Amino acid sequence: MLLPDCLDQRIAEAIKYQIDNEREQADTTSALWRERCEVARVAMFSDAERAVFISHVGERRGSAAAHEMRSQAETLRTNAIFFLARKLS
């Protein structure tokens, strides 16, 4: 079994790979793309770092924005885990 730090690093690498692939077809000047990149960056954080960052988002942008960021980051992390699982098998 991978250590948590190693797993977080592998998840971050998988997310970066996904974002790099999306970049080829995205309008990288749009607000939507900037939001996607911010969520990806947050998804690459450890659990503790994500919690702190999302808490700050809640304070500055409101609970709805924090909830949406949390949800999108969790989805990216889940997708990355499935990607890694397929890659290892």
N, CA, C and O atoms as a DFTB+ gen file, in Angstrom:
356 C
 N C O
     1  1       0.850      -1.188       0.000
     2  2       0.000       0.000       0.000
     3  2       0.889       1.242       0.000
     4  3       1.917       1.280       0.676
     5  1       0.487       2.250      -0.760
     6  2       1.252       3.488      -0.843
     7  2       1.050       4.317       0.415
     8  3      -0.038       4.336       0.989
     9  1       2.100       4.999       0.837
    10  2       1.995       5.923       1.953
    11  2       1.144       7.117       1.536
    12  3       1.107       7.456       0.353
    13  1       0.461       7.760       2.478
    14  2      -0.426       8.877       2.121
    15  2       0.272       9.983       1.321
    16  3      -0.296      10.486       0.352
    17  1       1.494      10.370       1.708
    18  2       2.198      11.425       0.983
    19  2       2.477      11.000      -0.454
    20  3       2.329      11.792      -1.385
    21  1       2.879       9.748      -0.627
    22  2       3.160       9.229      -1.961
    23  2       1.879       9.180      -2.784
    24  3       1.885       9.521      -3.966
    25  1       0.798       8.765      -2.173
    26  2      -0.479       8.712      -2.868
    27  2      -0.927      10.106      -3.281
    28  3      -1.380      10.303      -4.408
    29  1      -0.804      11.078      -2.375
    30  2      -1.167      12.463      -2.718
    31  2      -0.334      12.951      -3.897
    32  3      -0.848      13.644      -4.775
    33  1       0.929      12.600      -3.922
    34  2       1.812      13.016      -5.019
    35  2       1.360      12.374      -6.333
    36  3       1.333      13.038      -7.370
    37  1       1.012      11.109      -6.295
    38  2       0.552      10.408      -7.504
    39  2      -0.773      10.993      -7.986
    40  3      -0.989      11.150      -9.188
    41  1      -1.653      11.312      -7.048
    42  2      -2.936      11.925      -7.411
    43  2      -2.687      13.280      -8.065
    44  3      -3.293      13.597      -9.089
    45  1      -1.802      14.076      -7.483
    46  2      -1.473      15.395      -8.035
    47  2      -0.905      15.268      -9.446
    48  3      -1.251      16.059     -10.323
    49  1      -0.047      14.294      -9.674
    50  2       0.524      14.081     -11.008
    51  2      -0.566      13.692     -12.012
    52  3      -0.549      14.151     -13.154
    53  1      -1.507      12.853     -11.593
    54  2      -2.599      12.449     -12.477
    55  2      -3.499      13.644     -12.807
    56  3      -3.950      13.781     -13.945
    57  1      -3.761      14.501     -11.827
    58  2      -4.581      15.688     -12.066
    59  2      -3.868      16.636     -13.021
    60  3      -4.484      17.187     -13.933
    61  1      -2.583      16.823     -12.813
    62  2      -1.790      17.687     -13.703
    63  2      -1.843      17.146     -15.128
    64  3      -1.999      17.917     -16.075
    65  1      -1.715      15.846     -15.287
    66  2      -1.787      15.215     -16.603
    67  2      -3.145      15.501     -17.257
    68  3      -3.217      15.838     -18.438
    69  1      -4.216      15.361     -16.470
    70  2      -5.560      15.606     -16.992
    71  2      -5.724      17.065     -17.421
    72  3      -6.259      17.339     -18.495
    73  1      -5.273      17.984     -16.600
    74  2      -5.393      19.415     -16.917
    75  2      -4.562      19.759     -18.150
    76  3      -5.002      20.532     -19.000
    77  1      -3.372      19.192     -18.247
    78  2      -2.540      19.436     -19.428
    79  2      -3.242      18.963     -20.699
    80  3      -3.163      19.623     -21.736
    81  1      -3.923      17.832     -20.621
    82  2      -4.683      17.338     -21.780
    83  2      -5.861      18.239     -22.102
    84  3      -6.140      18.500     -23.272
    85  1      -6.550      18.714     -21.086
    86  2      -7.690      19.608     -21.300
    87  2      -7.248      20.945     -21.890
    88  3      -7.972      21.554     -22.677
    89  1      -6.063      21.392     -21.506
    90  2      -5.543      22.687     -21.956
    91  2      -5.490      22.760     -23.483
    92  3      -5.693      23.824     -24.069
    93  1      -5.216      21.623     -24.120
    94  2      -5.095      21.597     -25.572
    95  2      -6.392      21.982     -26.268
    96  3      -6.364      22.468     -27.398
    97  1      -7.532      21.770     -25.607
    98  2      -8.811      22.017     -26.248
    99  2      -9.626      23.109     -25.561
   100  3     -10.757      23.382     -25.962
   101  1      -9.072      23.721     -24.552
   102  2      -9.825      24.716     -23.779
   103  2      -9.482      26.136     -24.217
   104  3      -8.415      26.394     -24.774
   105  1     -10.402      27.035     -23.953
   106  2     -10.141      28.462     -24.108
   107  2      -9.449      28.902     -22.824
   108  3     -10.102      29.198     -21.824
   109  1      -8.148      28.941     -22.865
   110  2      -7.371      29.202     -21.650
   111  2      -7.424      30.657     -21.198
   112  3      -6.794      31.020     -20.205
   113  1      -8.160      31.483     -21.911
   114  2      -8.315      32.878     -21.480
   115  2      -9.639      33.102     -20.757
   116  3      -9.906      34.206     -20.282
   117  1     -10.462      32.072     -20.670
   118  2     -11.798      32.241     -20.087
   119  2     -11.778      32.146     -18.563
   120  3     -10.865      31.580     -17.961
   121  1     -12.802      32.711     -17.975
   122  2     -12.969      32.618     -16.519
   123  2     -13.228      31.175     -16.109
   124  3     -12.789      30.738     -15.045
   125  1     -13.936      30.441     -16.949
   126  2     -14.215      29.033     -16.672
   127  2     -12.915      28.226     -16.567
   128  3     -12.773      27.374     -15.690
   129  1     -11.976      28.505     -17.467
   130  2     -10.691      27.802     -17.430
   131  2      -9.907      28.176     -16.161
   132  3      -9.315      27.306     -15.523
   133  1      -9.902      29.439     -15.804
   134  2      -9.201      29.860     -14.575
   135  2      -9.790      29.165     -13.362
   136  3      -9.060      28.748     -12.462
   137  1     -11.130      29.037     -13.334
   138  2     -11.790      28.344     -12.231
   139  2     -11.393      26.869     -12.221
   140  3     -11.127      26.304     -11.160
   141  1     -11.354      26.253     -13.389
   142  2     -10.971      24.844     -13.494
   143  2      -9.547      24.638     -12.974
   144  3      -9.277      23.672     -12.261
   145  1      -8.648      25.541     -13.329
   146  2      -7.255      25.436     -12.875
   147  2      -7.146      25.636     -11.366
   148  3      -6.349      24.970     -10.706
   149  1      -7.949      26.555     -10.817
   150  2      -7.934      26.761      -9.373
   151  2      -8.421      25.502      -8.656
   152  3      -7.817      25.070      -7.674
   153  1      -9.500      24.922      -9.140
   154  2     -10.023      23.699      -8.533
   155  2      -8.987      22.577      -8.639
   156  3      -8.793      21.819      -7.688
   157  1      -8.330      22.472      -9.778
   158  2      -7.301      21.441      -9.955
   159  2      -6.159      21.641      -8.961
   160  3      -5.655      20.681      -8.377
   161  1      -5.761      22.885      -8.777
   162  2      -4.688      23.173      -7.821
   163  2      -5.112      22.754      -6.416
   164  3      -4.327      22.154      -5.682
   165  1      -6.335      23.065      -6.049
   166  2      -6.848      22.701      -4.734
   167  2      -6.936      21.176      -4.608
   168  3      -6.626      20.621      -3.554
   169  1      -7.351      20.514      -5.661
   170  2      -7.467      19.052      -5.643
   171  2      -6.110      18.379      -5.449
   172  3      -6.044      17.246      -4.974
   173  1      -5.048      19.056      -5.806
   174  2      -3.705      18.496      -5.648
   175  2      -3.171      18.640      -4.220
   176  3      -2.153      18.040      -3.876
   177  1      -3.849      19.425      -3.396
   178  2      -3.425      19.608      -2.011
   179  2      -3.702      18.345      -1.190
   180  3      -4.521      17.506      -1.565
   181  1      -3.002      18.236      -0.070
   182  2      -3.300      17.170       0.887
   183  2      -4.660      17.463       1.520
   184  3      -5.206      18.553       1.346
   185  1      -5.201      16.503       2.247
   186  2      -6.507      16.697       2.894
   187  2      -6.508      17.933       3.795
   188  3      -7.436      18.740       3.751
   189  1      -5.466      18.072       4.607
   190  2      -5.393      19.200       5.543
   191  2      -5.285      20.529       4.799
   192  3      -5.958      21.496       5.153
   193  1      -4.449      20.577       3.780
   194  2      -4.287      21.808       3.005
   195  2      -5.586      22.189       2.292
   196  3      -5.955      23.362       2.244
   197  1      -6.278      21.181       1.737
   198  2      -7.549      21.431       1.074
   199  2      -8.573      21.999       2.040
   200  3      -9.294      22.941       1.713
   201  1      -8.631      21.422       3.229
   202  2      -9.605      21.891       4.224
   203  2      -9.362      23.353       4.590
   204  3     -10.307      24.136       4.694
   205  1      -8.106      23.715       4.782
   206  2      -7.775      25.104       5.131
   207  2      -8.128      26.042       3.986
   208  3      -8.748      27.085       4.197
   209  1      -7.733      25.668       2.774
   210  2      -7.995      26.523       1.620
   211  2      -9.498      26.711       1.423
   212  3      -9.962      27.831       1.209
   213  1     -10.251      25.629       1.492
   214  2     -11.693      25.710       1.267
   215  2     -12.375      26.507       2.382
   216  3     -13.370      27.190       2.140
   217  1     -11.845      26.421       3.586
   218  2     -12.355      27.244       4.682
   219  2     -12.175      28.728       4.371
   220  3     -13.069      29.538       4.617
   221  1     -11.006      29.072       3.826
   222  2     -10.755      30.471       3.440
   223  2     -11.694      30.896       2.310
   224  3     -12.179      32.027       2.295
   225  1     -11.948      29.994       1.371
   226  2     -12.890      30.303       0.290
   227  2     -14.266      30.584       0.888
   228  3     -14.943      31.526       0.477
   229  1     -14.674      29.777       1.848
   230  2     -15.961      29.991       2.505
   231  2     -16.050      31.346       3.170
   232  3     -17.087      32.007       3.109
   233  1     -14.959      31.767       3.810
   234  2     -14.934      33.069       4.487
   235  2     -14.977      34.219       3.491
   236  3     -15.627      35.234       3.740
   237  1     -14.289      34.067       2.369
   238  2     -14.166      35.170       1.418
   239  2     -15.260      35.194       0.359
   240  3     -15.716      36.263      -0.045
   241  1     -15.681      34.005      -0.093
   242  2     -16.616      33.933      -1.221
   243  2     -17.983      33.372      -0.843
   244  3     -18.921      33.428      -1.638
   245  1     -18.095      32.840       0.349
   246  2     -19.370      32.296       0.798
   247  2     -19.385      30.775       0.791
   248  3     -18.558      30.122       0.155
   249  1     -20.352      30.238       1.517
   250  2     -20.415      28.785       1.693
   251  2     -20.756      28.050       0.404
   252  3     -20.299      26.925       0.201
   253  1     -21.545      28.660      -0.466
   254  2     -21.900      28.002      -1.729
   255  2     -20.653      27.812      -2.596
   256  3     -20.472      26.756      -3.202
   257  1     -19.805      28.825      -2.655
   258  2     -18.569      28.726      -3.440
   259  2     -17.638      27.680      -2.836
   260  3     -17.001      26.918      -3.563
   261  1     -17.559      27.643      -1.522
   262  2     -16.700      26.661      -0.853
   263  2     -17.205      25.247      -1.107
   264  3     -16.421      24.337      -1.374
   265  1     -18.521      25.071      -1.022
   266  2     -19.108      23.749      -1.272
   267  2     -18.836      23.301      -2.708
   268  3     -18.468      22.150      -2.944
   269  1     -19.015      24.202      -3.654
   270  2     -18.780      23.873      -5.060
   271  2     -17.314      23.513      -5.305
   272  3     -17.018      22.562      -6.028
   273  1     -16.404      24.271      -4.703
   274  2     -14.986      23.972      -4.868
   275  2     -14.653      22.610      -4.259
   276  3     -13.932      21.819      -4.867
   277  1     -15.166      22.339      -3.082
   278  2     -14.924      21.058      -2.424
   279  2     -15.424      19.910      -3.300
   280  3     -14.729      18.912      -3.495
   281  1     -16.629      20.069      -3.818
   282  2     -17.237      19.033      -4.643
   283  2     -16.427      18.784      -5.914
   284  3     -16.155      17.635      -6.264
   285  1     -16.045      19.849      -6.597
   286  2     -15.275      19.708      -7.832
   287  2     -13.886      19.121      -7.560
   288  3     -13.395      18.302      -8.337
   289  1     -13.262      19.534      -6.468
   290  2     -11.933      19.005      -6.123
   291  2     -12.027      17.511      -5.795
   292  3     -11.161      16.731      -6.191
   293  1     -13.070      17.122      -5.080
   294  2     -13.255      15.706      -4.754
   295  2     -13.477      14.885      -6.018
   296  3     -12.968      13.770      -6.136
   297  1     -14.232      15.432      -6.957
   298  2     -14.460      14.736      -8.222
   299  2     -13.155      14.560      -8.989
   300  3     -12.887      13.481      -9.518
   301  1     -12.347      15.603      -9.053
   302  2     -11.052      15.490      -9.725
   303  2     -10.168      14.442      -9.056
   304  3      -9.514      13.652      -9.737
   305  1     -10.147      14.435      -7.735
   306  2      -9.329      13.453      -7.016
   307  2      -9.844      12.037      -7.261
   308  3      -9.050      11.113      -7.442
   309  1     -11.151      11.859      -7.267
   310  2     -11.730      10.538      -7.523
   311  2     -11.367      10.061      -8.926
   312  3     -10.972       8.911      -9.118
   313  1     -11.505      10.952      -9.902
   314  2     -11.138      10.600     -11.271
   315  2      -9.665      10.234     -11.374
   316  3      -9.301       9.307     -12.097
   317  1      -8.821      10.957     -10.655
   318  2      -7.384      10.668     -10.675
   319  2      -7.099       9.300     -10.061
   320  3      -6.249       8.562     -10.560
   321  1      -7.794       8.963      -8.995
   322  2      -7.600       7.656      -8.353
   323  2      -8.009       6.533      -9.306
   324  3      -7.309       5.525      -9.411
   325  1      -9.133       6.699      -9.999
   326  2      -9.550       5.688     -10.975
   327  2      -8.546       5.588     -12.121
   328  3      -8.253       4.491     -12.597
   329  1      -8.022       6.726     -12.560
   330  2      -6.998       6.726     -13.609
   331  2      -5.777       5.946     -13.147
   332  3      -5.244       5.126     -13.896
   333  1      -5.330       6.192     -11.924
   334  2      -4.154       5.493     -11.398
   335  2      -4.431       3.989     -11.244
   336  3      -3.553       3.165     -11.501
   337  1      -5.636       3.645     -10.830
   338  2      -5.982       2.241     -10.663
   339  2      -5.941       1.513     -12.014
   340  3      -5.453       0.387     -12.099
   341  1      -6.450       2.154     -13.056
   342  2      -6.414       1.541     -14.392
   343  2      -4.989       1.413     -14.879
   344  3      -4.619       0.417     -15.500
   345  1      -4.191       2.429     -14.594
   346  2      -2.788       2.462     -15.037
   347  2      -1.985       1.353     -14.359
   348  3      -1.095       0.774     -14.982
   349  1      -2.281       1.049     -13.099
   350  2      -1.537       0.034     -12.353
   351  2      -1.945      -1.381     -12.714
   352  3      -1.178      -2.322     -12.510
   353  1      -3.156      -1.541     -13.255
   354  2      -3.604      -2.905     -13.548
   355  2      -3.271      -3.354     -14.946
   356  3      -3.591      -4.481     -15.325
